[in-house]
Amino acid sequence: MIKLPKFVSLVVSLQLLMPAVLAAEPPWGRAQLDPIEYKPQKVVYDVSVDTVDEVERVLDRASYLSIITGADPFESSIVIVLHGPELSYYAIKNYKKYQHLVDRAQSLTVGGTVRIKMCKIAAQGQGFQPEDIHGFIEMVPMGDAEIVRLQTEEAHAYMQ
């Protein structure tokens, strides 16, 4: 008979018990989906990120919010304000490199529910003028001021 070290014996015993442990009901039960129906909303996303993946996550969130709130351009408003490193992705000269991202962002703006705005000061700081940026982007004088304006004058909720 082969004698296994105690550690190996313990690991084998735990592996044999795992299916039973996983099948047991958790002590707090299981989460259930709350069937909330969301009304159209006004939201402003404050975006200053470093990577394409981070921008894609913001676009995913804005897109999904638009869908679950009815995508009604008369009742909803989802504004993405860009004022960080990500704004270079929307420069016309960088289109080939970031085409999938730019095309996706533009497609979200088609129905009018989602709008994308860019800070002119941040763009200038990265060497871009308004004419260097794709036309579906709305250039605003200052991203921070636009976020505050949307919150105070147009009742947009703040998202980061």
Secondary structure, 3 states (H helix, E strand, C coil): CCCCCHHHHHHHHHHHHHHHHHHCCCCCCCCCCCCCCCCCCEEEEEECCCCHHHHHHHHHHHHHHHHHCCCCCCCCEEEEEECCHHHHHHEHHHHHHHHHHHHHHHHHHCCCCEEEEEEHHHHHHCCCCHHHECCCEEEECCHHHHHHHHHHHHCCEEEC
